[in-house]
């Protein structure tokens, strides 16, 4: 793996997105609309304080997965991935470039949502922004690599969209965003233990609501980091230079 | 300079199948350096699969491929240029940005030299006035030219071009061939797939492919002469070899 190749790919991704002004506008506006809808529709401030941090973790998973998945799908269908695979760069350069490129936008989104939630919607936050950002990076790495991996199983954008109800929605319902995991039936609690967003929601609430630090939520960080490493390996394995017959 | 090889590409006993369908069937071929070598055949004859095997994007079921004396792995990818059948470009990026991206990917690190080479290639493919235009706004023929630019920007001694003249008007096709002749004169080896006999006439050496097998090999003159008719065209020669079996 070469840092220069990784940076070249990340730079290309950032350049592509920046040149598409509508995408940039949507990247900023869509999370704001979602968090605004939640802010307006939740009358009880305690419920909003409970829900808003969870949305930070959820949105980075959602956008990281979707943007990378569709972007990588285009890379495959347009033939540029084949061109890259015929070049001297490794598949880890490609995954690394995608990570850096899309994490840049994911972190920008996180900051926008964080400041909007805290200063406009008056969501309580007792944690440090930098710790929230570091934690979001860990979730984002997993999301970007998960999107890269699942793009292998889609032949077009319509199929990629079908992974939202399959991969993302169950996590959103089972990870304690809207109601505590402890109030769910035992078998659903058991399932939620295998879903990365459970640890994302758990950790970010501890950071923002309880004012804990990354060290205090080491278990959540560790499990999410393990998922991230696993998804990086899966994503890299899904990009093969030479397919056999 | 790259070391001079006696054989630019050596293919021995190569077989490849998609599922149960044999696409390349025990094919052997030795391509000398410094020539334009045409792979001619109808759709489905195995031209693209053979190129992808030679570039290292597919792994053969049987047989070996050696490019410039070595297996086609990432280790020698810098010495190979590859233009896939699809334009395989980043449509949001400009002509210059696409060519610059592949220049970086192929290891042209020095900024000033890279910029000079990118400018040289943009002029070579006759797109200087369009250099700052997004690829999505270009015509099909212009995209083909950008794609060619991306394949040759790192000055490789061995270049694979998969149907490079598809969709080009006669004038542009002639300018492509003029450029290809310039490349072979400077010592590069070009392997070009096509299904048109017009392209075949420009090649130094040719193979006729049918159902994954070589049915004839020689210079355009030799193949025409083999029919025994002094006025035979390459199309006549192709039909002659098909009928001869």
HADDOCK unambig.tbl for C-alpha pairs under 7 A between the chains (distance, minus, plus):
assign (segid A and resid 5 and name CA) (segid B and resid 105 and name CA) 6.04 0.50 0.50
assign (segid A and resid 8 and name CA) (segid B and resid 104 and name CA) 6.91 0.50 0.50
assign (segid A and resid 16 and name CA) (segid B and resid 92 and name CA) 5.76 0.50 0.50
assign (segid A and resid 16 and name CA) (segid B and resid 93 and name CA) 6.13 0.50 0.50
assign (segid A and resid 19 and name CA) (segid B and resid 92 and name CA) 6.68 0.50 0.50
assign (segid A and resid 78 and name CA) (segid B and resid 88 and name CA) 5.29 0.50 0.50
assign (segid A and resid 79 and name CA) (segid B and resid 86 and name CA) 6.31 0.50 0.50
assign (segid A and resid 79 and name CA) (segid B and resid 88 and name CA) 4.55 0.50 0.50
assign (segid A and resid 80 and name CA) (segid B and resid 88 and name CA) 4.59 0.50 0.50
assign (segid A and resid 80 and name CA) (segid B and resid 89 and name CA) 6.05 0.50 0.50
assign (segid A and resid 86 and name CA) (segid B and resid 55 and name CA) 6.65 0.50 0.50
assign (segid A and resid 86 and name CA) (segid B and resid 57 and name CA) 6.48 0.50 0.50
assign (segid A and resid 86 and name CA) (segid B and resid 77 and name CA) 6.53 0.50 0.50
assign (segid A and resid 87 and name CA) (segid B and resid 74 and name CA) 6.71 0.50 0.50
assign (segid A and resid 87 and name CA) (segid B and resid 77 and name CA) 5.31 0.50 0.50
assign (segid A and resid 87 and name CA) (segid B and resid 78 and name CA) 6.66 0.50 0.50
assign (segid A and resid 87 and name CA) (segid B and resid 106 and name CA) 6.56 0.50 0.50
assign (segid A and resid 88 and name CA) (segid B and resid 74 and name CA) 4.81 0.50 0.50
assign (segid A and resid 88 and name CA) (segid B and resid 75 and name CA) 6.77 0.50 0.50
assign (segid A and resid 88 and name CA) (segid B and resid 77 and name CA) 5.02 0.50 0.50
assign (segid A and resid 88 and name CA) (segid B and resid 78 and name CA) 5.89 0.50 0.50
assign (segid A and resid 88 and name CA) (segid B and resid 106 and name CA) 6.43 0.50 0.50
assign (segid A and resid 89 and name CA) (segid B and resid 105 and name CA) 6.86 0.50 0.50
assign (segid A and resid 241 and name CA) (segid B and resid 57 and name CA) 5.54 0.50 0.50
assign (segid A and resid 242 and name CA) (segid B and resid 56 and name CA) 6.10 0.50 0.50
assign (segid A and resid 242 and name CA) (segid B and resid 57 and name CA) 4.29 0.50 0.50
assign (segid A and resid 242 and name CA) (segid B and resid 58 and name CA) 4.38 0.50 0.50
assign (segid A and resid 242 and name CA) (segid B and resid 59 and name CA) 5.43 0.50 0.50
assign (segid A and resid 243 and name CA) (segid B and resid 57 and name CA) 6.67 0.50 0.50
assign (segid A and resid 243 and name CA) (segid B and resid 58 and name CA) 4.90 0.50 0.50
assign (segid A and resid 243 and name CA) (segid B and resid 59 and name CA) 5.74 0.50 0.50
assign (segid A and resid 244 and name CA) (segid B and resid 58 and name CA) 5.83 0.50 0.50
assign (segid A and resid 244 and name CA) (segid B and resid 59 and name CA) 4.58 0.50 0.50
assign (segid A and resid 244 and name CA) (segid B and resid 60 and name CA) 6.50 0.50 0.50
assign (segid A and resid 245 and name CA) (segid B and resid 16 and name CA) 6.19 0.50 0.50
assign (segid A and resid 245 and name CA) (segid B and resid 17 and name CA) 5.41 0.50 0.50
assign (segid A and resid 245 and name CA) (segid B and resid 18 and name CA) 5.46 0.50 0.50
assign (segid A and resid 245 and name CA) (segid B and resid 19 and name CA) 6.48 0.50 0.50
assign (segid A and resid 245 and name CA) (segid B and resid 59 and name CA) 6.96 0.50 0.50
assign (segid A and resid 245 and name CA) (segid B and resid 60 and name CA) 6.97 0.50 0.50
assign (segid A and resid 245 and name CA) (segid B and resid 61 and name CA) 6.24 0.50 0.50
